Amino acid sequence: MQSSNPVLTRLGEAARASRYETGYGPGYPGVQTPSRAMSMDDVVVRTVALLAVTGVVGAAAWVMLPASSVVTYFAAVMASLAGLVLGLVISFRRVTSPAVIIPYAALQGIALGVISRAFESWYSGIVIQAVIGTFGIFGIMAALYKLQVLRATPRFTKFVIGALIGVVVLSFANWLFYLFGLNLGLREYTANGHVSWLPIVFSIVVIAVGALTFILDFDAIEQGMRYGLPEKYAWYCAFGILVGLIFLYYEILRLLSYLRR
């Protein structure tokens, strides 16, 4: 199972390990009674639950943390770093426990709440536009996958993964140059001022690549169900979808801020 999302890429390994341990599947006569297999409803319910946690915590951070405060921005940075570390642990250790995944959603909610309020103070109405854009794109990609307009063929998969690696490397390189007083022009890090066409085009490309990764994620989840992954892996799949949505939201927020200038 191959996905551009580093979380869902590991579903194939999980499926093989699960079938080996439980003796479930072709070539492995049942020696234990396997747990109930994961279904799409399981993934959807858990994804909604994680989004609810992120949204509620984000709203609380928006309202309760003081605006333009050093403590607030410190909390956002620490929540982002802690969320990154926890996310890597969940991904590479294939954690399926909601006791670990739900705190990740909460940490992301703190960062999202603070960052979103900052953007809203600069550009009124931008947050609701970014939210609508994020879920709108997600819904369109889900429909295109369901209607089989886009499928995760080997060629499509290689293209999307290559494009994703490319935009991530370029973004990181642009940030490193910026730290040393240079800027490749792919990103604009200030909150105001003129924005050239290059950051806008690059942001559109990043959004397009991020949207296409959902096709690979849907395919990975579908194959996970075909392999008969246990129900607990629905939490892992929901975590992967949440990671993709947060990535897309931030990029749409960035693009809208460019267009407002």
C-alpha positions as CSV (number, residue, x, y, z in Angstrom):
1,M,0.0,0.0,0.0
2,Q,1.6,3.3,-1.1
3,S,0.5,6.8,0.0
4,S,2.2,10.1,-0.2
5,N,1.0,10.6,3.4
6,P,3.8,9.1,5.6
7,V,1.2,8.0,8.1
8,L,-0.9,6.0,5.7
9,T,2.1,4.6,3.8
10,R,2.7,2.3,6.7
11,L,-0.7,0.7,6.5
12,G,0.6,-2.1,4.3
13,E,3.2,-3.1,6.8
14,A,0.5,-3.0,9.5
15,A,-1.7,-5.2,7.4
16,R,1.0,-7.8,6.8
17,A,1.9,-7.8,10.5
18,S,-1.7,-8.1,11.6
19,R,-2.4,-11.1,9.3
20,Y,0.8,-12.8,10.4
21,E,0.0,-12.3,14.1
22,T,-3.6,-13.4,13.9
23,G,-3.2,-16.0,11.3
24,Y,-5.9,-14.2,9.2
25,G,-5.9,-14.2,5.5
26,P,-4.8,-16.4,2.6
27,G,-1.9,-18.7,3.5
28,Y,-2.5,-18.3,7.2
29,P,-4.9,-20.8,8.7
30,G,-6.8,-19.2,11.5
31,V,-5.2,-19.9,14.9
32,Q,-6.9,-17.0,16.7
33,T,-10.2,-15.3,16.3
34,P,-9.3,-12.0,14.5
35,S,-10.9,-8.7,15.7
36,R,-13.6,-7.1,13.7
37,A,-12.2,-5.7,10.5
38,M,-12.0,-2.0,9.9
39,S,-14.7,-0.4,7.9
40,M,-15.1,3.0,6.1
41,D,-17.7,4.0,8.7
42,D,-15.1,3.4,11.4
43,V,-12.6,5.7,9.7
44,V,-15.2,8.4,9.0
45,V,-16.5,8.4,12.6
46,R,-13.0,8.7,14.1
47,T,-12.0,11.3,11.6
48,V,-15.0,13.4,12.6
49,A,-14.1,12.9,16.3
50,L,-10.5,14.1,15.8
51,L,-11.7,17.1,13.8
52,A,-14.2,17.9,16.6
53,V,-11.4,17.8,19.2
54,T,-9.1,20.0,17.0
55,G,-11.9,22.5,16.3
56,V,-13.1,22.7,19.9
57,V,-9.6,23.2,21.3
58,G,-8.8,25.6,18.6
59,A,-11.8,27.7,19.4
60,A,-10.9,27.6,23.1
61,A,-7.4,28.8,22.3
62,W,-8.7,31.5,20.1
63,V,-11.0,32.8,22.9
64,M,-9.1,32.2,26.0
65,L,-5.5,32.9,25.2
66,P,-4.7,36.6,25.2
67,A,-4.1,38.2,21.8
68,S,-0.6,39.5,20.8
69,S,0.9,37.9,24.0
70,V,4.4,36.4,24.2
71,V,2.8,33.6,26.3
72,T,0.3,32.9,23.6
73,Y,2.8,32.6,20.8
74,F,5.1,30.6,23.0
75,A,2.1,28.2,23.7
76,A,1.5,28.0,19.9
77,V,5.2,27.2,19.2
78,M,5.4,24.6,21.9
79,A,2.1,23.0,20.9
80,S,3.4,22.8,17.3
81,L,6.7,21.2,18.3
82,A,5.0,18.8,20.7
83,G,2.4,17.9,18.0
84,L,5.2,17.3,15.5
85,V,7.1,14.9,17.9
86,L,3.9,13.1,18.9
87,G,2.9,12.9,15.2
88,L,6.2,11.3,14.3
89,V,5.9,8.8,17.1
90,I,2.3,7.9,16.1
91,S,3.4,7.5,12.5
92,F,6.5,5.5,12.8
93,R,5.3,3.3,15.7
94,R,1.9,2.8,14.0
95,V,0.1,3.9,17.2
96,T,-3.6,3.1,17.2
97,S,-4.5,4.1,20.7
98,P,-7.0,7.1,20.9
99,A,-5.3,8.0,24.2
100,V,-2.3,9.1,22.1
101,I,-3.9,10.3,18.9
102,I,-6.5,12.5,20.6
103,P,-3.9,14.6,22.4
104,Y,-2.2,15.1,19.1
105,A,-5.4,16.6,17.7
106,A,-5.7,18.8,20.8
107,L,-2.1,20.1,20.4
108,Q,-2.8,20.9,16.8
109,G,-6.0,22.7,17.9
110,I,-4.0,25.0,20.1
111,A,-1.6,25.9,17.3
112,L,-4.4,26.3,14.8
113,G,-6.4,28.5,17.1
114,V,-3.6,31.0,17.8
115,I,-2.4,31.1,14.1
116,S,-5.9,31.4,12.8
117,R,-6.7,34.3,15.1
118,A,-3.5,36.1,14.0
119,F,-4.5,35.7,10.3
120,E,-8.0,36.8,11.1
121,S,-6.7,40.0,12.8
122,W,-4.8,40.8,9.6
123,Y,-7.4,39.8,7.1
124,S,-11.0,39.7,8.3
125,G,-13.0,36.7,7.2
126,I,-10.0,34.7,6.0
127,V,-10.4,31.8,8.4
128,I,-13.9,30.8,7.4
129,Q,-12.8,31.1,3.7
130,A,-9.8,28.8,4.4
131,V,-12.0,26.3,6.3
132,I,-14.6,26.2,3.5
133,G,-11.8,25.9,0.9
134,T,-10.1,23.0,2.8
135,F,-13.3,20.9,3.2
136,G,-14.5,21.8,-0.3
137,I,-11.3,20.5,-1.8
138,F,-11.4,17.4,0.4
139,G,-15.0,16.7,-0.7
140,I,-14.2,17.2,-4.4
141,M,-11.3,14.7,-4.1
142,A,-13.4,12.2,-2.3
143,A,-16.1,12.5,-5.1
144,L,-13.5,12.2,-7.8
145,Y,-12.1,9.0,-6.1
146,K,-15.6,7.6,-5.6
147,L,-16.5,8.2,-9.2
148,Q,-13.2,6.7,-10.3
149,V,-12.2,9.8,-12.2
150,L,-8.9,9.8,-10.4
151,R,-7.3,6.5,-9.3
152,A,-4.0,5.7,-7.6
153,T,-2.3,4.0,-10.5
154,P,1.5,3.4,-10.2
155,R,2.2,6.3,-12.6
156,F,-0.1,8.6,-10.7
157,T,1.4,7.6,-7.4
158,K,4.9,8.2,-8.5
159,F,4.0,11.6,-9.9
160,V,2.2,12.8,-6.7
161,I,5.0,11.5,-4.4
162,G,7.6,13.1,-6.5
163,A,5.7,16.4,-6.6
164,L,5.2,16.3,-2.9
165,I,8.9,15.7,-2.2
166,G,9.7,18.5,-4.5
167,V,7.5,21.2,-2.9
168,V,8.6,20.2,0.6
169,V,12.3,20.4,-0.3
170,L,11.8,23.7,-2.1
171,S,9.8,25.2,0.8
172,F,12.5,24.0,3.3
173,A,15.3,25.4,1.2
174,N,13.5,28.8,0.8
175,W,13.1,28.9,4.6
176,L,16.8,28.1,5.2
177,F,17.8,30.9,2.7
178,Y,15.4,33.3,4.5
179,L,17.1,32.6,7.8
180,F,20.4,33.8,6.3
181,G,18.9,37.0,4.9
182,L,18.0,35.7,1.4
183,N,14.8,34.6,-0.1
184,L,14.3,32.4,-3.2
185,G,10.9,34.1,-3.7
186,L,8.8,31.0,-3.3
187,R,7.4,32.1,0.1
188,E,6.5,35.4,1.7
189,Y,7.0,35.4,5.4
190,T,5.7,38.9,6.3
191,A,2.1,39.7,7.2
192,N,1.8,42.7,4.9
193,G,3.4,44.3,1.9
194,H,3.5,43.5,-1.8
195,V,3.5,39.8,-3.0
196,S,4.9,38.9,-6.4
197,W,3.3,36.3,-8.7
198,L,5.9,33.6,-7.8
199,P,4.7,32.9,-4.2
200,I,1.1,32.8,-5.4
201,V,1.8,30.3,-8.1
202,F,4.0,28.2,-5.8
203,S,1.2,28.1,-3.2
204,I,-1.3,27.1,-5.8
205,V,1.0,24.2,-6.8
206,V,1.4,23.1,-3.2
207,I,-2.4,23.1,-2.7
208,A,-2.9,21.1,-5.9
209,V,-0.3,18.5,-4.8
210,G,-1.8,18.4,-1.3
211,A,-5.3,17.8,-2.8
212,L,-4.0,14.9,-5.0
213,T,-2.4,13.2,-2.0
214,F,-5.9,12.5,-0.7
215,I,-6.5,10.1,-3.7
216,L,-3.5,8.1,-2.5
217,D,-4.8,8.2,1.1
218,F,-8.3,7.0,0.1
219,D,-6.7,4.1,-1.9
220,A,-4.4,3.2,1.1
221,I,-7.5,3.1,3.4
222,E,-9.5,1.0,0.9
223,Q,-6.6,-1.5,0.6
224,G,-6.3,-1.6,4.4
225,M,-10.0,-2.7,4.5
226,R,-9.3,-5.2,1.8
227,Y,-6.4,-6.7,3.8
228,G,-8.7,-7.0,6.8
229,L,-7.0,-4.6,9.2
230,P,-8.4,-4.7,12.7
231,E,-10.9,-2.0,13.7
232,K,-8.3,-0.2,15.9
233,Y,-6.5,0.9,12.8
234,A,-9.4,3.2,12.0
235,W,-7.8,5.6,14.5
236,Y,-4.6,5.5,12.6
237,C,-6.3,6.2,9.3
238,A,-8.3,9.1,10.8
239,F,-5.0,10.5,12.2
240,G,-3.5,10.4,8.6
241,I,-6.5,12.2,7.2
242,L,-6.3,14.9,9.9
243,V,-2.6,15.5,9.1
244,G,-3.5,16.0,5.4
245,L,-6.4,18.4,6.2
246,I,-4.2,20.5,8.5
247,F,-1.5,20.8,5.9
248,L,-4.1,21.8,3.3
249,Y,-5.7,24.4,5.6
250,Y,-2.4,26.1,6.4
251,E,-1.5,26.4,2.7
252,I,-4.9,27.7,1.7
253,L,-4.7,30.3,4.6
254,R,-1.3,31.3,3.2
255,L,-2.6,31.7,-0.4
256,L,-5.6,33.7,0.7
257,S,-3.3,36.1,2.6
258,Y,-1.3,36.6,-0.5
259,L,-4.4,37.4,-2.6
260,R,-5.7,39.9,0.0
261,R,-2.7,42.1,-0.4
